[in-house]
Amino acid sequence: MTTPVPSPEVSALAARHGLGALRAVFAPKRMSRWMLAAHLFNTFYLSLLFLVPGVLYYWWQARRHPGFTPRQSRKRLHLFEQGLVVDPPVGRGAVVLRWDSLRLQQDITQLVVNGRPAPTRYVYTASVPGQGSVRITEFYEGPDVWGPFLQEAVLAAQGPAVLKTLQDGGTASFGVLELSREGLSAPKKGRLPWPEVQEVRVSGGLVFVTRAGDSARWSHHAVKDVVNLHLFLAAVAALHGEPV
């Protein structure tokens, strides 16, 4: 996390969209020397042997990494009280989104290569209907910090309105799963009434729903298919803990 000093352009965007005070700024993750050397070697080696593959490698891989090009190194992820301003890891132009209307999906993958853990892959897809979307990845340093921040900011901004909707007898959609005062609904499963819900649990990149008295899981879905995960879990706790 870098010192929170936004550029005049970012400050103007934040003011225009009413994002409030700046909370944190994240810079691109620094490329290690050996990784930089590997990309340089691959680019020049392929260019010497086959010009087109060398150019394609640079275009699709190397130029996207921070530290390889000045433009990539200047990108930032800005988190404000009421929303975010981010330069997409791929592409140009800052994206501005507010927490109170944000749809957030997370995909965190721990890869294993030859029996050894590889770097964890973080992909957060943030979107607002009609206003655009952006993928925020481990391109930025501190995904274990800014990732939970995104989820908790959405929870704080949207939680009261979602709970009121549920209390008033409405339905809240969280991607593949829906909640209401009557129960939890899943595709091809229908509705599971709250008295029959034993547990809703997140484990291994999946959201599991277990029916009381049934050893088999009632449903399971990838975390990435559940929109606003922390808000979903908070709503489940409110509905499942006691009648609303």
matplotlib code that plots the C-alpha trace (Angstrom):
import matplotlib.pyplot as plt

x = [0.0, 1.5, 1.1, -2.5, -1.7, -4.0, -3.3, -5.4, -7.2, -8.2, -9.2, -11.4, -13.0, -13.6, -15.2, -17.4, -18.8, -19.0, -16.5, -15.6, -12.2, -9.4, -8.7, -5.9, -3.8, -2.2, 0.6, 1.4, 3.3, 7.0, 8.4, 11.3, 14.6, 14.5, 11.0, 12.0, 15.1, 12.9, 10.5, 13.3, 15.0, 11.8, 11.0, 14.4, 14.9, 11.6, 12.2, 15.6, 14.2, 10.7, 9.8, 6.1, 6.0, 8.4, 6.2, 3.1, 4.8, 5.6, 2.1, 0.2, 2.5, 5.5, 4.0, 1.2, 3.6, 4.4, 8.0, 8.3, 6.7, 6.4, 2.7, 1.9, 4.0, 2.0, -1.3, -3.0, -5.9, -7.6, -10.1, -12.4, -15.1, -17.8, -16.2, -13.1, -11.0, -8.8, -6.6, -7.4, -4.4, -5.1, -6.2, -6.4, -8.6, -9.6, -12.8, -15.0, -17.5, -19.5, -19.9, -23.7, -24.3, -21.3, -21.6, -18.5, -17.3, -14.1, -12.1, -9.1, -7.1, -4.1, -2.3, 0.0, 2.8, 4.8, 3.5, 4.6, 2.2, 2.5, 1.6, -2.1, -4.2, -6.6, -9.4, -12.1, -14.7, -16.4, -19.3, -22.2, -25.0, -24.9, -21.7, -19.0, -16.9, -13.3, -11.2, -8.8, -6.1, -2.8, -1.3, -1.8, 0.2, -1.7, -4.7, -5.1, -5.7, -7.7, -9.8, -11.5, -11.7, -13.8, -16.1, -16.6, -17.1, -20.0, -21.4, -21.4, -22.9, -25.6, -26.3, -29.0, -31.0, -30.7, -31.8, -34.8, -35.8, -35.7, -37.6, -40.3, -40.8, -38.7, -36.0, -32.3, -30.3, -26.6, -25.9, -26.7, -28.3, -31.3, -32.5, -35.9, -37.7, -39.0, -35.6, -32.7, -33.1, -30.6, -30.8, -32.4, -33.0, -35.8, -36.2, -34.9, -36.9, -34.7, -35.8, -34.4, -31.0, -28.4, -25.3, -24.1, -20.3, -17.5, -14.6, -12.1, -13.5, -17.1, -20.2, -21.9, -25.5, -26.5, -30.0, -30.7, -30.7, -29.2, -25.6, -25.4, -25.0, -28.1, -26.2, -22.7, -21.5, -18.2, -17.5, -17.0, -20.6, -21.9, -22.2, -21.2, -20.1, -19.7, -23.1, -24.6, -23.1, -24.3, -27.8, -27.8, -26.7, -29.5, -32.2, -31.0, -30.1, -33.6, -36.8, -36.7]
y = [0.0, 3.3, 6.8, 7.9, 10.9, 10.7, 12.6, 15.7, 13.6, 10.9, 13.6, 15.2, 11.9, 11.1, 14.5, 14.2, 10.8, 11.8, 9.1, 10.9, 10.6, 8.5, 5.4, 3.6, 3.5, 0.3, 0.3, -2.5, -5.4, -5.1, -7.6, -9.6, -9.4, -13.0, -12.5, -9.4, -11.1, -14.1, -11.8, -9.9, -13.2, -14.7, -11.5, -11.1, -14.8, -15.3, -12.1, -13.3, -16.7, -15.7, -12.1, -12.5, -14.8, -12.4, -9.4, -11.4, -12.4, -8.9, -7.7, -10.3, -11.0, -8.9, -5.4, -6.1, -6.6, -3.7, -2.7, -3.7, -0.6, 2.9, 3.1, -0.1, 1.0, 4.3, 2.5, 2.6, 1.2, 4.0, 3.1, 5.8, 5.9, 5.6, 3.8, 3.1, 4.5, 1.9, 1.7, -1.7, -4.0, -4.5, -1.5, 2.2, 4.7, 4.8, 3.1, 4.7, 2.6, 3.2, 0.7, 1.3, -0.2, -2.5, -6.1, -7.9, -11.4, -12.9, -15.8, -16.8, -19.8, -21.5, -23.3, -26.3, -27.0, -30.2, -30.7, -27.2, -24.3, -21.6, -17.9, -17.4, -15.9, -13.2, -12.0, -9.6, -8.6, -5.3, -4.0, -1.6, -2.3, 0.4, 1.9, -0.6, -3.3, -4.0, -7.0, -6.3, -8.8, -9.6, -7.1, -4.8, -5.4, -6.5, -8.4, -10.0, -6.4, -4.7, -7.8, -8.0, -4.2, -4.4, -7.0, -5.1, -1.8, -3.3, -4.9, -1.6, 0.4, -2.1, -4.1, -2.0, -1.7, -5.4, -6.4, -4.0, -5.5, -9.0, -7.8, -6.3, -9.7, -9.1, -11.2, -10.5, -12.0, -12.8, -14.3, -18.0, -17.9, -15.9, -15.2, -14.4, -14.6, -18.0, -19.6, -19.9, -20.7, -22.3, -23.2, -26.6, -27.0, -24.7, -23.2, -24.6, -23.2, -21.7, -24.3, -27.0, -25.2, -26.7, -24.8, -22.4, -22.6, -21.4, -23.8, -24.6, -21.9, -23.2, -22.2, -25.2, -25.4, -28.4, -29.5, -30.5, -34.2, -34.9, -36.1, -35.0, -31.3, -29.7, -27.5, -26.2, -23.3, -21.7, -18.6, -16.7, -17.2, -15.6, -11.9, -9.8, -12.8, -11.0, -9.3, -12.7, -14.4, -11.5, -11.8, -15.6, -15.0, -12.5, -14.8, -18.1, -16.9, -15.9, -15.0, -11.5]
z = [0.0, -1.0, 0.6, -0.2, -2.5, -5.5, -8.7, -9.6, -12.2, -9.7, -7.1, -9.7, -10.6, -6.9, -6.3, -9.4, -8.2, -4.5, -3.3, -0.1, 1.7, 0.3, 2.4, 0.6, -2.6, -4.0, -6.6, -9.0, -7.5, -8.2, -10.7, -9.3, -11.1, -12.2, -13.6, -15.5, -16.8, -17.9, -19.8, -21.5, -22.5, -23.9, -25.8, -27.4, -28.0, -29.7, -31.7, -32.9, -34.0, -35.1, -35.2, -35.1, -32.0, -30.3, -30.9, -29.9, -26.6, -25.8, -26.7, -24.8, -21.8, -21.0, -21.6, -19.1, -16.2, -13.9, -14.1, -17.7, -19.1, -17.4, -18.3, -16.3, -13.4, -13.1, -12.6, -9.2, -7.3, -5.2, -2.4, -1.1, 1.5, -1.1, -4.0, -6.0, -8.9, -10.6, -13.7, -15.2, -15.3, -19.0, -21.0, -20.5, -18.7, -15.1, -14.0, -11.2, -9.3, -6.1, -3.3, -3.0, -6.4, -6.9, -7.9, -6.7, -7.6, -6.3, -7.6, -5.5, -6.8, -5.2, -7.9, -7.4, -9.9, -9.6, -6.1, -4.9, -4.2, -6.9, -6.4, -5.5, -8.3, -7.3, -9.6, -8.4, -11.0, -10.0, -12.0, -11.9, -14.3, -17.1, -15.8, -16.7, -15.1, -14.3, -13.3, -10.4, -9.9, -8.1, -10.5, -7.5, -4.3, -1.2, -2.6, 0.8, 2.1, -0.7, -1.5, 2.0, 1.9, -1.3, 0.2, 3.5, 1.8, -0.2, 2.9, 4.8, 1.8, 0.8, 3.9, 5.5, 2.3, 1.5, 5.0, 4.8, 1.5, 3.1, 6.2, 4.0, 2.3, -0.8, -2.4, -2.7, -5.5, -5.1, -8.5, -8.5, -5.1, -3.8, -0.3, 1.1, 4.5, 3.4, 2.6, 0.2, -3.5, -5.9, -9.6, -10.2, -6.5, -5.8, -2.3, 1.0, 3.9, 6.7, 9.3, 7.0, 6.4, 8.6, 7.4, 4.7, 4.5, 2.4, 1.8, -0.9, -3.3, -3.0, -1.1, 0.4, 1.6, 3.8, 4.6, 8.2, 8.7, 5.3, 5.0, 1.3, 0.5, -0.8, -3.2, -3.9, -6.1, -6.9, -4.8, -8.0, -9.0, -5.8, -6.1, -3.0, -1.0, 2.4, 2.0, 1.2, 4.3, 6.5, 5.1, 5.7, 9.3, 9.8, 8.3, 9.6, 13.0, 14.0, 12.2, 10.6]

ax = plt.figure().add_subplot(projection="3d")
ax.plot(x, y, z, "-o")
ax.set_aspect("equal")
plt.show()
